[in-house]
Structures are given as structure tokens and as C-alpha cells.
């Protein structure tokens, strides 16, 4: 990756690696510099963190049987589409 400014699109593409701590130091610095001046990307990052936190609480037992069956059907049929 180059040393120039990170675009919003690039940040979106790198957010998972950032949250997992997998970005090389140079890219992490570019990512964080971009966040210093971009309100929208800060909102996006916060939304991703919230999503991870909330979905991490879901368990198979917490799903209603009907919801579980619907999800399984969707996943089974996914490749058929």
C-alpha cells in the first residue's frame, strides 16, 4: 500500500484487518490518520464494532426455532441462487 492518504473506500476494505489487529504498522497509521479527519468513517468503524459486539452475543440457543430454521434454509439455498 502506498504512503499517500487512505480513501474512505480503502478504509472500508481494511476495517476487518484493522479490528483484528492484522494491519502492518504503516497501514494502521494511515488508517488512523484517516479516522482523525473523517466523521463518516468514524461512524462506520463504530457501527462495525457494535455489530461485532452484538452478534458475538448470539447463540444457537437464543434463536427461536422458526428463526433458526429460516436461517438454515437461507444458507442451504444460498448457492442455488
N, C-alpha and C positions, 0 to 999 in steps of 0.2 A: 504494500500500500504506500502511496506517496506521502510526503510530509506536508502537503497543502491542506487546506481546510476540508473537513469532512462535511458532506452534504447530508440533508435530512434523510434522503433515501439510503445513503450508505449507513447512517446510524441505525435505521430500521433493520437493515440486513445484518448488522453486527450485534444487535441488542442481546440475543441469546448468548453469544460468546462472552459479552461483557458481563452479563448477570452470572455466568458460570465461572468467571474469573479466568477465562481462556484466551483473552486478547493479549498479544505481545505488548510490552510496556509502551512502545511508541504509538501503537494504535489506540491503546487505552487512554493515553494522554490526549490524542486527537479527539477521541470520543468525549472525554470530559471537558475539553476546551469548547467543543461544540455545545455541550449542555449549558455552559456558562452564559451563552448568549441566545439560546433558543427556548423560548417558553413552550412552544408546541412539542418539541422533543422531550422536554422535562415531563410534560403531561403524559406523553406516550410511555416513557420509562416508568412513571408512577403507575400507570394503568397496567403495564406488564407485570410489575411487582405485585400489585393487588391480585391480578388474575392467578399468578403462581401461588400466592398465599392462600387464596380461596379454594382453588382446585386441589391444592395439597391436602385439604381437609375432607375431600370427598372419599368415601369408601364404598365398596360394593354394598355393604350392609345399610348404608344411608340412603340408597336409591329405593324408590318404590318399585315393586315387582314389574309394574307396567312400564315404567321408565327404563328399567334395566332391559326388558325385552325389546323395547323400541330401539334403544341404542345398539343392542346386539344385531338386530335386523339391519339397521343402517350400515353398520360395519361389514356385515356379511354381503350386503348388496352393493357396497361401495365400488368394487371393481367391475361390476356388471354394467355400470353406467357409462 
